[in-house]
Amino acid sequence: MSTNPAIRLGFLAVALLASAALAPPVQAVESALWGATPLDQGQWGVWGALGAPDVEGGARFGLSSVADVGARLRLSGGTGATMGGFGVTMSGLARLRLARLGDWEVALVAEPGLNVHGSAQHWAPLVKAKADKATNLVAFDLGLPAVTASTWLTPSLLLAVGVAAPLRVYVLPEATLEVPIVLQVATEAKVSGHWSALAGGEFGGNFYGPGAGSATADWSWRLRLGLGWR
């Protein structure tokens, strides 16, 4: 005895609805100042960090469940892996969550901005051109996005890792292209209430295209410790 197809479809629909109703809900991932998970819509977050070769302050604002925007100000006492001079970097921030892979969130993070550095020491392209001396630098960061992934190792400890290759175009002392390739590692630990402790590092190299002499490369690093509120 065969069963009417419409009846079979009806039983299947009921079974699917019942399984959906009984399935455990998907837990929302908590937002973070650093890492891949944007702040909630309408949420503000701010942070400050001390480190080498720079100090920084920043803010983010949640636009939606998948994106937030913000700004960062860095005051620097060095360039690449060399201390010397004084610089200011003003950047915009845009973070877009792409996917969730198991316990990991994956996002693109773009940071276009302007960098000005006075009396920079040992700028690699000038060293290559046999002119190792202090120089003034002005450059634009084009904001090529970094790929960032993060996960909450515990309910109060976030781990974030990323790879960035932003493009920087120098207009002073001479038109020069810089392509950093940087590994990023950061943690965010809840301390009390809205407060979090932040720590991070960036390690890699800067590769310079034609300009200011000839193509060359230099090491790059950054360390940070700070506090955040969200």
PyRosetta script that sets phi, psi and omega in degrees:
from pyrosetta import init, pose_from_sequence

init()
pose = pose_from_sequence("MSTNPAIRLGFLAVALLASAALAPPVQAVESALWGATPLDQGQWGVWGALGAPDVEGGARFGLSSVADVGARLRLSGGTGATMGGFGVTMSGLARLRLARLGDWEVALVAEPGLNVHGSAQHWAPLVKAKADKATNLVAFDLGLPAVTASTWLTPSLLLAVGVAAPLRVYVLPEATLEVPIVLQVATEAKVSGHWSALAGGEFGGNFYGPGAGSATADWSWRLRLGLGWR")
pose.set_psi(1, 120.2)
pose.set_omega(1, -177.3)
pose.set_phi(2, -87.9)
pose.set_psi(2, 152.4)
pose.set_omega(2, 179.6)
pose.set_phi(3, -100.0)
pose.set_psi(3, 138.9)
pose.set_omega(3, 178.7)
pose.set_phi(4, -56.4)
pose.set_psi(4, 132.4)
pose.set_omega(4, 179.4)
pose.set_phi(5, -55.4)
pose.set_psi(5, -36.5)
pose.set_omega(5, -179.6)
pose.set_phi(6, -64.5)
pose.set_psi(6, -36.8)
pose.set_omega(6, 178.4)
pose.set_phi(7, -67.9)
pose.set_psi(7, -41.5)
pose.set_omega(7, 178.4)
pose.set_phi(8, -61.6)
pose.set_psi(8, -41.6)
pose.set_omega(8, 177.8)
pose.set_phi(9, -63.7)
pose.set_psi(9, -37.3)
pose.set_omega(9, 179.3)
pose.set_phi(10, -64.3)
pose.set_psi(10, -44.9)
pose.set_omega(10, 177.4)
pose.set_phi(11, -61.8)
pose.set_psi(11, -40.0)
pose.set_omega(11, 179.7)
pose.set_phi(12, -63.9)
pose.set_psi(12, -42.7)
pose.set_omega(12, 178.8)
pose.set_phi(13, -62.2)
pose.set_psi(13, -42.6)
pose.set_omega(13, 179.1)
pose.set_phi(14, -63.1)
pose.set_psi(14, -42.0)
pose.set_omega(14, -179.4)
pose.set_phi(15, -63.9)
pose.set_psi(15, -42.4)
pose.set_omega(15, 179.1)
pose.set_phi(16, -64.5)
pose.set_psi(16, -42.4)
pose.set_omega(16, 178.6)
pose.set_phi(17, -64.3)
pose.set_psi(17, -39.8)
pose.set_omega(17, -179.8)
pose.set_phi(18, -66.6)
pose.set_psi(18, -42.1)
pose.set_omega(18, -180.0)
pose.set_phi(19, -66.3)
pose.set_psi(19, -37.8)
pose.set_omega(19, 177.8)
pose.set_phi(20, -65.3)
pose.set_psi(20, -39.1)
pose.set_omega(20, -179.3)
pose.set_phi(21, -69.1)
pose.set_psi(21, -33.9)
pose.set_omega(21, -177.2)
pose.set_phi(22, -87.3)
pose.set_psi(22, -14.0)
pose.set_omega(22, -178.0)
pose.set_phi(23, -69.1)
pose.set_psi(23, 145.1)
pose.set_omega(23, 178.2)
pose.set_phi(24, -65.6)
pose.set_psi(24, 140.8)
pose.set_omega(24, -178.7)
pose.set_phi(25, -66.4)
pose.set_psi(25, 147.9)
pose.set_omega(25, 175.5)
pose.set_phi(26, -75.0)
pose.set_psi(26, 122.4)
pose.set_omega(26, -176.6)
pose.set_phi(27, -77.6)
pose.set_psi(27, 134.8)
pose.set_omega(27, 176.6)
pose.set_phi(28, -71.2)
pose.set_psi(28, 143.1)
pose.set_omega(28, 179.2)
pose.set_phi(29, -86.5)
pose.set_psi(29, 133.4)
pose.set_omega(29, -178.5)
pose.set_phi(30, -67.7)
pose.set_psi(30, 140.6)
pose.set_omega(30, -179.6)
pose.set_phi(31, -71.0)
pose.set_psi(31, 165.3)
pose.set_omega(31, -177.7)
pose.set_phi(32, -149.9)
pose.set_psi(32, 153.0)
pose.set_omega(32, 176.1)
pose.set_phi(33, -69.1)
pose.set_psi(33, -44.5)
pose.set_omega(33, 177.6)
pose.set_phi(34, -109.2)
pose.set_psi(34, 166.2)
pose.set_omega(34, -179.5)
pose.set_phi(35, 96.0)
pose.set_psi(35, -157.4)
pose.set_omega(35, -169.1)
pose.set_phi(36, -104.4)
pose.set_psi(36, -9.9)
pose.set_omega(36, -174.8)
pose.set_phi(37, -96.4)
pose.set_psi(37, 113.2)
pose.set_omega(37, -178.1)
pose.set_phi(38, -63.5)
pose.set_psi(38, 158.8)
pose.set_omega(38, 172.7)
pose.set_phi(39, -65.7)
pose.set_psi(39, 153.5)
pose.set_omega(39, 178.5)
pose.set_phi(40, -63.8)
pose.set_psi(40, 155.3)
pose.set_omega(40, -179.6)
pose.set_phi(41, -55.8)
pose.set_psi(41, 126.4)
pose.set_omega(41, -179.9)
pose.set_phi(42, 84.0)
pose.set_psi(42, -3.1)
pose.set_omega(42, -178.1)
pose.set_phi(43, -87.6)
pose.set_psi(43, 139.7)
pose.set_omega(43, 175.1)
pose.set_phi(44, -104.7)
pose.set_psi(44, 149.1)
pose.set_omega(44, 172.3)
pose.set_phi(45, -145.8)
pose.set_psi(45, 142.8)
pose.set_omega(45, 178.9)
pose.set_phi(46, -135.4)
pose.set_psi(46, 157.1)
pose.set_omega(46, 176.8)
pose.set_phi(47, -154.6)
pose.set_psi(47, 160.8)
pose.set_omega(47, 172.8)
pose.set_phi(48, -140.3)
pose.set_psi(48, 145.2)
pose.set_omega(48, -176.6)
pose.set_phi(49, -146.6)
pose.set_psi(49, 140.3)
pose.set_omega(49, 173.5)
pose.set_phi(50, -103.7)
pose.set_psi(50, 150.8)
pose.set_omega(50, 179.3)
pose.set_phi(51, 178.0)
pose.set_psi(51, -159.3)
pose.set_omega(51, 178.3)
pose.set_phi(52, -139.4)
pose.set_psi(52, 137.1)
pose.set_omega(52, 4.4)
pose.set_phi(53, -90.3)
pose.set_psi(53, 18.2)
pose.set_omega(53, -175.7)
pose.set_phi(54, -145.4)
pose.set_psi(54, 169.1)
pose.set_omega(54, 168.8)
pose.set_phi(55, -119.4)
pose.set_psi(55, 157.2)
pose.set_omega(55, -175.2)
pose.set_phi(56, -150.4)
pose.set_psi(56, 158.6)
pose.set_omega(56, 170.5)
pose.set_phi(57, -139.7)
pose.set_psi(57, 148.3)
pose.set_omega(57, -178.1)
pose.set_phi(58, -155.7)
pose.set_psi(58, 169.1)
pose.set_omega(58, 179.1)
pose.set_phi(59, -147.8)
pose.set_psi(59, 148.5)
pose.set_omega(59, 175.8)
pose.set_phi(60, -134.3)
pose.set_psi(60, 152.8)
pose.set_omega(60, 178.5)
pose.set_phi(61, -136.2)
pose.set_psi(61, 129.0)
pose.set_omega(61, -178.6)
pose.set_phi(62, -76.0)
pose.set_psi(62, 125.0)
pose.set_omega(62, 177.5)
pose.set_phi(63, -92.2)
pose.set_psi(63, -36.8)
pose.set_omega(63, -178.3)
pose.set_phi(64, -160.4)
pose.set_psi(64, -171.4)
pose.set_omega(64, -179.8)
pose.set_phi(65, -72.6)
pose.set_psi(65, -11.5)
pose.set_omega(65, -176.7)
pose.set_phi(66, -122.3)
pose.set_psi(66, -1.1)
pose.set_omega(66, -175.0)
pose.set_phi(67, -150.3)
pose.set_psi(67, 143.9)
pose.set_omega(67, 168.2)
pose.set_phi(68, -141.1)
pose.set_psi(68, 165.9)
pose.set_omega(68, -178.9)
pose.set_phi(69, -134.5)
pose.set_psi(69, 165.8)
pose.set_omega(69, 179.6)
pose.set_phi(70, -177.6)
pose.set_psi(70, -161.3)
pose.set_omega(70, -179.0)
pose.set_phi(71, -150.1)
pose.set_psi(71, 154.8)
pose.set_omega(71, 179.9)
pose.set_phi(72, -138.8)
pose.set_psi(72, 139.6)
pose.set_omega(72, 174.7)
pose.set_phi(73, -121.5)
pose.set_psi(73, 125.6)
pose.set_omega(73, 177.6)
pose.set_phi(74, -119.9)
pose.set_psi(74, 135.7)
pose.set_omega(74, 173.2)
pose.set_phi(75, -113.3)
pose.set_psi(75, 120.1)
pose.set_omega(75, -168.5)
pose.set_phi(76, -118.3)
pose.set_psi(76, 145.1)
pose.set_omega(76, 174.8)
pose.set_phi(77, -110.7)
pose.set_psi(77, 19.4)
pose.set_omega(77, 180.0)
pose.set_phi(78, -172.0)
pose.set_psi(78, 170.5)
pose.set_omega(78, 177.0)
pose.set_phi(79, -130.5)
pose.set_psi(79, 139.1)
pose.set_omega(79, -179.5)
pose.set_phi(80, 60.5)
pose.set_psi(80, -119.4)
pose.set_omega(80, 178.5)
pose.set_phi(81, -110.3)
pose.set_psi(81, 16.8)
pose.set_omega(81, -174.7)
pose.set_phi(82, -121.4)
pose.set_psi(82, 127.1)
pose.set_omega(82, 175.4)
pose.set_phi(83, -80.5)
pose.set_psi(83, 151.1)
pose.set_omega(83, 177.2)
pose.set_phi(84, 143.3)
pose.set_psi(84, 141.2)
pose.set_omega(84, 179.9)
pose.set_phi(85, 76.8)
pose.set_psi(85, -168.2)
pose.set_omega(85, -179.4)
pose.set_phi(86, -144.3)
pose.set_psi(86, 130.3)
pose.set_omega(86, -177.2)
pose.set_phi(87, -131.9)
pose.set_psi(87, 159.3)
pose.set_omega(87, 176.5)
pose.set_phi(88, -131.1)
pose.set_psi(88, 130.5)
pose.set_omega(88, 174.3)
pose.set_phi(89, -123.6)
pose.set_psi(89, 123.3)
pose.set_omega(89, 178.0)
pose.set_phi(90, -113.9)
pose.set_psi(90, 121.0)
pose.set_omega(90, -172.9)
pose.set_phi(91, -131.6)
pose.set_psi(91, 147.8)
pose.set_omega(91, 165.6)
pose.set_phi(92, -90.5)
pose.set_psi(92, 156.7)
pose.set_omega(92, -179.4)
pose.set_phi(93, -128.1)
pose.set_psi(93, 135.7)
pose.set_omega(93, 174.7)
pose.set_phi(94, -140.7)
pose.set_psi(94, 124.9)
pose.set_omega(94, -177.6)
pose.set_phi(95, -123.8)
pose.set_psi(95, 127.4)
pose.set_omega(95, -178.4)
pose.set_phi(96, -126.9)
pose.set_psi(96, 116.4)
pose.set_omega(96, 178.3)
pose.set_phi(97, -74.5)
pose.set_psi(97, 131.3)
pose.set_omega(97, -177.6)
pose.set_phi(98, -100.2)
pose.set_psi(98, -43.6)
pose.set_omega(98, -172.1)
pose.set_phi(99, -162.0)
pose.set_psi(99, 166.7)
pose.set_omega(99, 171.0)
pose.set_phi(100, -121.1)
pose.set_psi(100, 120.3)
pose.set_omega(100, -178.8)
pose.set_phi(101, -115.4)
pose.set_psi(101, 97.6)
pose.set_omega(101, -174.4)
pose.set_phi(102, 64.9)
pose.set_psi(102, -123.4)
pose.set_omega(102, 178.7)
pose.set_phi(103, -89.2)
pose.set_psi(103, 1.6)
pose.set_omega(103, -175.1)
pose.set_phi(104, -103.3)
pose.set_psi(104, 137.3)
pose.set_omega(104, 170.2)
pose.set_phi(105, -98.9)
pose.set_psi(105, 141.3)
pose.set_omega(105, -179.8)
pose.set_phi(106, -122.6)
pose.set_psi(106, 135.0)
pose.set_omega(106, -176.6)
pose.set_phi(107, -145.2)
pose.set_psi(107, 160.7)
pose.set_omega(107, 167.9)
pose.set_phi(108, -101.9)
pose.set_psi(108, 135.0)
pose.set_omega(108, -179.1)
pose.set_phi(109, -127.3)
pose.set_psi(109, 115.1)
pose.set_omega(109, -179.5)
pose.set_phi(110, -106.9)
pose.set_psi(110, 145.6)
pose.set_omega(110, -176.5)
pose.set_phi(111, -143.7)
pose.set_psi(111, 72.3)
pose.set_omega(111, 175.6)
pose.set_phi(112, -72.1)
pose.set_psi(112, 148.9)
pose.set_omega(112, -178.6)
pose.set_phi(113, -174.9)
pose.set_psi(113, -174.0)
pose.set_omega(113, -179.4)
pose.set_phi(114, -123.5)
pose.set_psi(114, 133.2)
pose.set_omega(114, 179.1)
pose.set_phi(115, -123.4)
pose.set_psi(115, 129.0)
pose.set_omega(115, 176.1)
pose.set_phi(116, -128.9)
pose.set_psi(116, 129.1)
pose.set_omega(116, -178.5)
pose.set_phi(117, -138.5)
pose.set_psi(117, 121.3)
pose.set_omega(117, 179.9)
pose.set_phi(118, -95.4)
pose.set_psi(118, 139.4)
pose.set_omega(118, 177.2)
pose.set_phi(119, 55.5)
pose.set_psi(119, 43.3)
pose.set_omega(119, 176.9)
pose.set_phi(120, -65.9)
pose.set_psi(120, 137.3)
pose.set_omega(120, -179.0)
pose.set_phi(121, -97.8)
pose.set_psi(121, 140.9)
pose.set_omega(121, 169.3)
pose.set_phi(122, 57.7)
pose.set_psi(122, 48.0)
pose.set_omega(122, 176.3)
pose.set_phi(123, -72.1)
pose.set_psi(123, 122.6)
pose.set_omega(123, -166.9)
pose.set_phi(124, -53.4)
pose.set_psi(124, -45.4)
pose.set_omega(124, -179.2)
pose.set_phi(125, -61.0)
pose.set_psi(125, -34.8)
pose.set_omega(125, 178.4)
pose.set_phi(126, -72.0)
pose.set_psi(126, -34.6)
pose.set_omega(126, 177.2)
pose.set_phi(127, -62.7)
pose.set_psi(127, -42.2)
pose.set_omega(127, 178.9)
pose.set_phi(128, -61.5)
pose.set_psi(128, -33.3)
pose.set_omega(128, -180.0)
pose.set_phi(129, -88.1)
pose.set_psi(129, 13.8)
pose.set_omega(129, 177.3)
pose.set_phi(130, 60.6)
pose.set_psi(130, 42.0)
pose.set_omega(130, 176.1)
pose.set_phi(131, -136.8)
pose.set_psi(131, 60.0)
pose.set_omega(131, -177.0)
pose.set_phi(132, -74.0)
pose.set_psi(132, 94.5)
pose.set_omega(132, -178.0)
pose.set_phi(133, -152.9)
pose.set_psi(133, 166.1)
pose.set_omega(133, 177.2)
pose.set_phi(134, -66.5)
pose.set_psi(134, 142.8)
pose.set_omega(134, -179.3)
pose.set_phi(135, -148.8)
pose.set_psi(135, 160.1)
pose.set_omega(135, 177.3)
pose.set_phi(136, -96.9)
pose.set_psi(136, 134.9)
pose.set_omega(136, -175.6)
pose.set_phi(137, -119.9)
pose.set_psi(137, 139.1)
pose.set_omega(137, 170.8)
pose.set_phi(138, -134.8)
pose.set_psi(138, 126.8)
pose.set_omega(138, -175.8)
pose.set_phi(139, -146.6)
pose.set_psi(139, 155.6)
pose.set_omega(139, 175.5)
pose.set_phi(140, -114.2)
pose.set_psi(140, 129.2)
pose.set_omega(140, 173.6)
pose.set_phi(141, -89.9)
pose.set_psi(141, 123.7)
pose.set_omega(141, -172.4)
pose.set_phi(142, -82.0)
pose.set_psi(142, -10.7)
pose.set_omega(142, 173.7)
pose.set_phi(143, 81.7)
pose.set_psi(143, 26.5)
pose.set_omega(143, 173.8)
pose.set_phi(144, -60.0)
pose.set_psi(144, 125.1)
pose.set_omega(144, -169.3)
pose.set_phi(145, -67.1)
pose.set_psi(145, 144.9)
pose.set_omega(145, 168.7)
pose.set_phi(146, -88.8)
pose.set_psi(146, 152.7)
pose.set_omega(146, 173.6)
pose.set_phi(147, -98.9)
pose.set_psi(147, 120.8)
pose.set_omega(147, -175.0)
pose.set_phi(148, -125.1)
pose.set_psi(148, 139.3)
pose.set_omega(148, 175.4)
pose.set_phi(149, -129.9)
pose.set_psi(149, 143.4)
pose.set_omega(149, -179.5)
pose.set_phi(150, -147.4)
pose.set_psi(150, 156.7)
pose.set_omega(150, 177.3)
pose.set_phi(151, -149.5)
pose.set_psi(151, 150.2)
pose.set_omega(151, 174.0)
pose.set_phi(152, -86.5)
pose.set_psi(152, 105.8)
pose.set_omega(152, 179.1)
pose.set_phi(153, -65.4)
pose.set_psi(153, -36.5)
pose.set_omega(153, 173.5)
pose.set_phi(154, -136.4)
pose.set_psi(154, 171.4)
pose.set_omega(154, 177.9)
pose.set_phi(155, -59.2)
pose.set_psi(155, -14.0)
pose.set_omega(155, -176.9)
pose.set_phi(156, -123.9)
pose.set_psi(156, 4.5)
pose.set_omega(156, -176.3)
pose.set_phi(157, -132.6)
pose.set_psi(157, 118.0)
pose.set_omega(157, 178.8)
pose.set_phi(158, -102.0)
pose.set_psi(158, 138.3)
pose.set_omega(158, 171.5)
pose.set_phi(159, -117.5)
pose.set_psi(159, 131.0)
pose.set_omega(159, 179.0)
pose.set_phi(160, -128.2)
pose.set_psi(160, 138.3)
pose.set_omega(160, 174.8)
pose.set_phi(161, -132.5)
pose.set_psi(161, 151.0)
pose.set_omega(161, -179.0)
pose.set_phi(162, -159.1)
pose.set_psi(162, 165.0)
pose.set_omega(162, 174.8)
pose.set_phi(163, -129.6)
pose.set_psi(163, 127.5)
pose.set_omega(163, -177.4)
pose.set_phi(164, -126.3)
pose.set_psi(164, 142.9)
pose.set_omega(164, 173.8)
pose.set_phi(165, -139.8)
pose.set_psi(165, 60.2)
pose.set_omega(165, -178.7)
pose.set_phi(166, -69.6)
pose.set_psi(166, 150.8)
pose.set_omega(166, 178.1)
pose.set_phi(167, -98.0)
pose.set_psi(167, 132.5)
pose.set_omega(167, 176.7)
pose.set_phi(168, -122.8)
pose.set_psi(168, 130.5)
pose.set_omega(168, 179.8)
pose.set_phi(169, -113.4)
pose.set_psi(169, 116.5)
pose.set_omega(169, 177.2)
pose.set_phi(170, -85.3)
pose.set_psi(170, 136.8)
pose.set_omega(170, 172.7)
pose.set_phi(171, -108.7)
pose.set_psi(171, -17.9)
pose.set_omega(171, 172.7)
pose.set_phi(172, -135.3)
pose.set_psi(172, 140.3)
pose.set_omega(172, 7.1)
pose.set_phi(173, -80.5)
pose.set_psi(173, -10.7)
pose.set_omega(173, 179.2)
pose.set_phi(174, -160.0)
pose.set_psi(174, 149.1)
pose.set_omega(174, -179.4)
pose.set_phi(175, -57.1)
pose.set_psi(175, 117.6)
pose.set_omega(175, -175.3)
pose.set_phi(176, -147.4)
pose.set_psi(176, 139.7)
pose.set_omega(176, 177.2)
pose.set_phi(177, -98.9)
pose.set_psi(177, 131.6)
pose.set_omega(177, 175.2)
pose.set_phi(178, -117.3)
pose.set_psi(178, 130.7)
pose.set_omega(178, 176.6)
pose.set_phi(179, -121.4)
pose.set_psi(179, 96.4)
pose.set_omega(179, 175.0)
pose.set_phi(180, -75.9)
pose.set_psi(180, 143.7)
pose.set_omega(180, 168.8)
pose.set_phi(181, -122.6)
pose.set_psi(181, 111.5)
pose.set_omega(181, -165.5)
pose.set_phi(182, -130.3)
pose.set_psi(182, 134.2)
pose.set_omega(182, 169.5)
pose.set_phi(183, -93.9)
pose.set_psi(183, 128.5)
pose.set_omega(183, -177.2)
pose.set_phi(184, -114.5)
pose.set_psi(184, 134.6)
pose.set_omega(184, 176.5)
pose.set_phi(185, -134.8)
pose.set_psi(185, 133.6)
pose.set_omega(185, -178.9)
pose.set_phi(186, -149.1)
pose.set_psi(186, 154.8)
pose.set_omega(186, 173.3)
pose.set_phi(187, -131.0)
pose.set_psi(187, 151.6)
pose.set_omega(187, 175.3)
pose.set_phi(188, -136.6)
pose.set_psi(188, 118.8)
pose.set_omega(188, -175.8)
pose.set_phi(189, -119.8)
pose.set_psi(189, 126.4)
pose.set_omega(189, 177.3)
pose.set_phi(190, -65.6)
pose.set_psi(190, 133.2)
pose.set_omega(190, -179.3)
pose.set_phi(191, -106.6)
pose.set_psi(191, -57.9)
pose.set_omega(191, -178.9)
pose.set_phi(192, -164.0)
pose.set_psi(192, 128.5)
pose.set_omega(192, 177.7)
pose.set_phi(193, 59.1)
pose.set_psi(193, -122.2)
pose.set_omega(193, -179.6)
pose.set_phi(194, -87.0)
pose.set_psi(194, -0.5)
pose.set_omega(194, -172.6)
pose.set_phi(195, -92.9)
pose.set_psi(195, 144.5)
pose.set_omega(195, 177.8)
pose.set_phi(196, -136.9)
pose.set_psi(196, 149.4)
pose.set_omega(196, 171.9)
pose.set_phi(197, -95.8)
pose.set_psi(197, 136.5)
pose.set_omega(197, -175.1)
pose.set_phi(198, -120.4)
pose.set_psi(198, 143.2)
pose.set_omega(198, 174.1)
pose.set_phi(199, -149.4)
pose.set_psi(199, 141.6)
pose.set_omega(199, -178.5)
pose.set_phi(200, -161.7)
pose.set_psi(200, 161.6)
pose.set_omega(200, 177.1)
pose.set_phi(201, -148.3)
pose.set_psi(201, 151.5)
pose.set_omega(201, 175.6)
pose.set_phi(202, -132.1)
pose.set_psi(202, 134.2)
pose.set_omega(202, -176.2)
pose.set_phi(203, -140.7)
pose.set_psi(203, 133.8)
pose.set_omega(203, 179.4)
pose.set_phi(204, 174.3)
pose.set_psi(204, -150.8)
pose.set_omega(204, -178.6)
pose.set_phi(205, -139.4)
pose.set_psi(205, 153.9)
pose.set_omega(205, 175.4)
pose.set_phi(206, -109.0)
pose.set_psi(206, 127.8)
pose.set_omega(206, 179.3)
pose.set_phi(207, -112.7)
pose.set_psi(207, 127.4)
pose.set_omega(207, -174.0)
pose.set_phi(208, -109.0)
pose.set_psi(208, 132.8)
pose.set_omega(208, 177.2)
pose.set_phi(209, -84.3)
pose.set_psi(209, -172.2)
pose.set_omega(209, -179.5)
pose.set_phi(210, -55.9)
pose.set_psi(210, 143.1)
pose.set_omega(210, -178.6)
pose.set_phi(211, 134.1)
pose.set_psi(211, 150.3)
pose.set_omega(211, 179.9)
pose.set_phi(212, 52.6)
pose.set_psi(212, 35.2)
pose.set_omega(212, 177.4)
pose.set_phi(213, 121.6)
pose.set_psi(213, -86.7)
pose.set_omega(213, 179.8)
pose.set_phi(214, -161.9)
pose.set_psi(214, 171.7)
pose.set_omega(214, -177.5)
pose.set_phi(215, -63.0)
pose.set_psi(215, 141.7)
pose.set_omega(215, 179.6)
pose.set_phi(216, -159.6)
pose.set_psi(216, -173.4)
pose.set_omega(216, -178.7)
pose.set_phi(217, -150.7)
pose.set_psi(217, 163.0)
pose.set_omega(217, 179.1)
pose.set_phi(218, -154.8)
pose.set_psi(218, 156.8)
pose.set_omega(218, 176.3)
pose.set_phi(219, -76.0)
pose.set_psi(219, 158.3)
pose.set_omega(219, 178.0)
pose.set_phi(220, -142.7)
pose.set_psi(220, 142.9)
pose.set_omega(220, 177.2)
pose.set_phi(221, -155.6)
pose.set_psi(221, 158.6)
pose.set_omega(221, 177.1)
pose.set_phi(222, -156.7)
pose.set_psi(222, 136.4)
pose.set_omega(222, 175.8)
pose.set_phi(223, -126.0)
pose.set_psi(223, 142.5)
pose.set_omega(223, -177.3)
pose.set_phi(224, -144.6)
pose.set_psi(224, 141.8)
pose.set_omega(224, 170.2)
pose.set_phi(225, -134.6)
pose.set_psi(225, 132.7)
pose.set_omega(225, -176.7)
pose.set_phi(226, -161.4)
pose.set_psi(226, -172.3)
pose.set_omega(226, 177.2)
pose.set_phi(227, -127.1)
pose.set_psi(227, 146.0)
pose.set_omega(227, 177.6)
pose.set_phi(228, -133.0)
pose.set_psi(228, 159.1)
pose.set_omega(228, 178.0)
pose.set_phi(229, -135.2)
pose.set_psi(229, 134.0)
pose.set_omega(229, 177.2)
pose.set_phi(230, -154.1)
pose.dump_pdb("model.pdb")
